[in-house]
Amino acid sequence: MGKLEETWMIVSVIILVIFMAIVGYQTFALGMGPPSNKDIIDPQKVDEQAPFDEPGVFEVGENKYEVVMTLETFAFNPGDIEVPVGAEVEFIMTSKDVSHGIQIPGTNLNAMVLPGHIQRITQVFNEPGEYLILCNEYCGIGHQAMFTKITVK
Ligand code: CUA
């Protein structure tokens, strides 16, 4: 092997190791890994399992809320949510049938919600108003009708 060839091989391995160290640090030390895919649930029995046996909006602390939500063709349950301005809202979601998505335009909230998995996302709503909640994952014939809203006031 030529000297130059060897040098570049070593350099590229070093670069790879540096990248892996950076990504590993971000994921494990800073907790920046993907938040989903940690909790699983039997998608056939969503209604019988806590917390999804009781979907709804719950106040869990000082201006902290939990929205326990199920997604199904073609609805969000609960729909028409209301939270106060500045509230920190954790959405805890799962799908009862096929793959859905949740997106709230104007915020960073955008995720897939898959059957068999529990998706958790926290969002702070600092601006009052009505926000659209929509499904952004094609889920069947009624996909375009799958939306609701969250009112912040
Ligand atoms: Cu649910 Cu598209």
Residues whose N, C-alpha, C, O or C-beta is under 5 A from the ligand:
A	BS01	CUA	S99 H100 G101 C135 N136 E137 Y138 C139 H143 M146
